[in-house]
């Protein structure tokens, strides 16, 4: 039996963010799912003179399903007019090992990442969250806006990016949604006026400044995936209650957490919970209307497996 081929277009057309968020909540609450450490291998690439990175992200739900995301990062791919990140998800029957489906990984990753942020928001943002600032104009931004709007009654979204034309394009793409979307000239122009700030960039210098934050906000940090990158400054970390998607990756993979830990501003014991704790109801999320909450996402193979299962069932 040939494995199903599930395309990016199918994933795009068959995403209901509220459903995907609920599936992820069940996944994080399921302590049977096994997630080994991510494999990371660097190989020389004589064609581009830049190393290629191979990432393998497996997850296993014994007796049910399993999968592995296979991703290559090729910094020299602009030479071939190709995206630097290439990847597929291999979805398996956990009992027989049969390959059930091959899925396009880029869109799968974007959808599960956005839904994970929405899941965190369902625990951490105020229930009456109506306004949002989206910092960043990459592929994740439209997904994050839609995902957050699936769990909270969003009425107005502001979009800021270094490229104003890209911000305008996002507003145009979302013009048929039931909420208003507009671009803004700077982060400072509206950050004090919103309930939720979502940030998905590759910034190495903070864009979310603690001095700009107001009580009751929720901060969703999704980009800055390397230890030398950060989207928030020390004051943000000092003022906020900090939550992670997973302690394993969240403590060391992104500078937003790794740098404050290294500098002694933040201790591991200061981190309130991760999604495993929140979804198992072992730890409460937001505890007051005035609390500033911060969620740092770095991604986890459990999210990929749950998303793959979701799209396979849709197919």
N, C-alpha and C positions, 0 to 999 in steps of 0.2 A: 504494500500500500504506500503510495507516494505521499509525503507530508504536504499538508495544505500550505499554500503561499499566501500570506496575509500582507497586503500592501499598505503603504503609507496612506493612500487614498481611502482604503477601507477603514483604517483607524480614525482618520479625520472625520469621516461621515458617520461613524457609529460610536462616538464618544458622548456619553451623558455624564457630566462631571459629578453630579450628585450620586449617581449609581457607583461610579468608580471610587469616589471618596468613601462611600459606605463599605465597598468591597475591601478597600485598604484598611479601614477601621477593624473589620473582622480579621484580616490578615495579621495585623499587629497584635491583636488580642489572642491569636492562636499560637500557643507555645510549642506546638509540634513542628513548626517549620524550621528547618535547619539551614543556616546560612554560613558556609565556610568563608574564610578570609579571601578577599579579592586578590587575584593573581595579576601581577604587574611585571611586564617584561619589556626591555628596550633592546632594539636591534638596529645595527647600522643599515643605512639606506644609501648605497653608493650613487644612486640615480639623482638624489636631491642633496646629498651631503648633510642631511639632518636625520637624526635618529627617528625611527618609527617606534611607537609604543603600542604594545598589544595588551589589552585588558580583558580578563575573563572573570565574569561575575556569576557564580553558580548559586542556586537555591533549591531546596528539596523539601517537599511535603510528603513524607513517607506514606506509601500506599495510594497516593493520589496523583500528584503531578510534580514535575521537576523542570528545571530549565537553566540555561546559561546564556548570558549576553556576551557576545564576542565583539569587541570594539577595537579598531585601530585608529591611532591618532598620527597623522602624517603632516607635520608642519610645512613640508615642501610641496603640498598638493596644488598650490596656486599655479605651479609650473604646468600642471596638467589641466588646469581650469576645473578642478574638482574640490568639493568640500574637504577640509582636513580630517573631519571625523567620519568614519565609515563603520557600519555595524549591523549585525543581525541578532535576533533572539531565537534560540533553538528551544522549542517547547516539547517536553517529553512525557511519556507515560511513566510514572515513578515505579510501577510494578514490573513492567516488561522492558523498559528502556527504549521502547519504540518512539521514534521521532514523529510527533503528531503535526507540528507546524513550524514553519520558518517565517518569522515576522521581521518587517523593517524596523530597525531599532531606534532610529533618530526620533520619529514621531511618537513611538511607544514611550520613549524616555521623557519627551516633553510633556506628554499627557499625564504620566504617572507622577512626574515632579510637581506639576501644577496641582494635581489632585491631593498630593501629600501636603502641600502648603494649605490647601483648603481644609484638609482634615485637622491640621494644627490650629487653624483659625477657628474651627468649630468648638475647640476647647479654650482658646486663648483670647480671641477678640470679643468685644462686647456684642451681645445679641442684637442690639439695635444699630450695628455698624452700617452706615449709609454712604460714607464717602471714602474714596481710596486714591492714593497716589501711586502710580506705577513708574518706577525709575528703571530705565533701560528699554531698548526698542528691538531686542533680538527676538528669535523665534519663540522664546518662552513667554514674552510679555502678554500677547493676546490670550494664550492659554491660561496664564495666571489670573488675568482679569475675569475671564469666563468662569474659572474654577472658584475663585473667591465669591463671585456673584451667585454661585449655585448654593452656597451655605449661609450667606448673609444678604439682607435686603438692600443691596448696593443701588444707589440712585445716581451718583455722580462719580466719574473717574477722571483724574488728571493724569496726563502722560508727559514725562520729561525724558529726553535723551540728548546726547551730544549732537545728534543729527536731527535738526528740526523737521526735515522732510520725512524722515522715518517715523517720527512721532505723529505727524499729520496723517501718514499712511495708515497707522494703527487706528486712529480716530475714524478714518474713512471705512476701514474694514469692519469696525464695530458699530457702524452708524445705524444698523437695523436692530441692535440690541435694546432691551427695555430700559436701559440706563443711559445717561448722557455721558459723552466722552469728549474731552478737549485737551489740547496740548498746552503746556505752560513753559515760559521762558527760563525758569530756574526751579530748583528744588525748593529753595527758600520762599518762593512766591506763594506756595500753598501748603507746605508741610505742617504748619500749625493748625490748619483748618480741616484736616482729614482724620478719620477714625483709624484707618489702616494704611500702612506704608509697605509696599512690596518692592523689592529691589533684586534685579537679575542682571548683573553686569560683570565685566572682567576687570573691574577697577582695582588698582593697587593702593589707592588713597581713598579714605572714607568719604562717602556721599551723604550718609545719614549722620547728622551731628546731634549729639545729646542735648546741646544748648537750645536746639530748635524744637525738641519734643514737648508735648503737653500731656498731662495726666490722662490715663484711660486709653492711650493709643496701643495698637498692636503693630509690631515691626516684623516683617517677613523677609528674611535674608536668604536668597537662593543662589546667587552667583558667587564670585570670589572663591573658587574651589581649590586654590593652592595656598600653602602656608604663608606666602608673601603677599597675598591679596587680602584686602578687606573693604567692606562696604559701610561699616559703622566705626565710629571712633570710641575712644576709651570712656568718654562721658556717657555715651549711649549704653555701654555695658554696665557702667556704674549705676545708672538710674533704672535699668530694666531687670525684670525677673527673666532669667535665661532658660530656654528649653531647646532641646535638640531633637532631630529625627532619630538618631541613634548615638549613644555615648561612644561606641566603638570608633566610628568614623568622625563624629562631630568634634571630638576633643583635639584631634591632631591634623585633620585634612585642610581646614580653612583658617586663614589668618584672623578672621573675626573672633574666633575662640582661642586659637593657638597662641596668638601674640599676647592677649591679656593674661592667659595662663602663664606664659613664659615670664612676663613682666611682674607677676605677682598681684596684678589688679583683680584677677579672678582666680578662685580656687575650685577644684573639681567639686567640692562639697557645696559650692554656691549654686551649681546647676540644679534647677528644681526637678526636672524630669525629662525623659525622652518619650517618644510616641508609644513605645512598649508599655511604659508606666501609665501614660494617659489612657490608652485604649483598654488596658486591663483594669482601669479605675483604681489603681493602686495609689495614685497621687492626684490631687485636684489640679485643674488648670488655673484659670483666672480666679482670684479670690476676692477682688474688690473692683468697683467701677473706676477707681482712680489709678489702679496698678498699670504700669507700662510693661507690656509683655513683649518678649523677643524670641522668635523661632529661627534657628539656624538649620538649614537643610544642606546635606552634602550628598544625599542619595544612598540607596541601600538595595541590595539584590532582592530582598523580599518584595519591594515595591514593583520590580520588574516582573517577578513571578506572578504576583496578584494581577497586574495589568495584562500579562499574557493570557492568563486564565480567563479574564473578563472578555478580551477580544476573541479568544478561541470560542467561547460560548456564544458570542454574538454571530460569529461566522457560521 
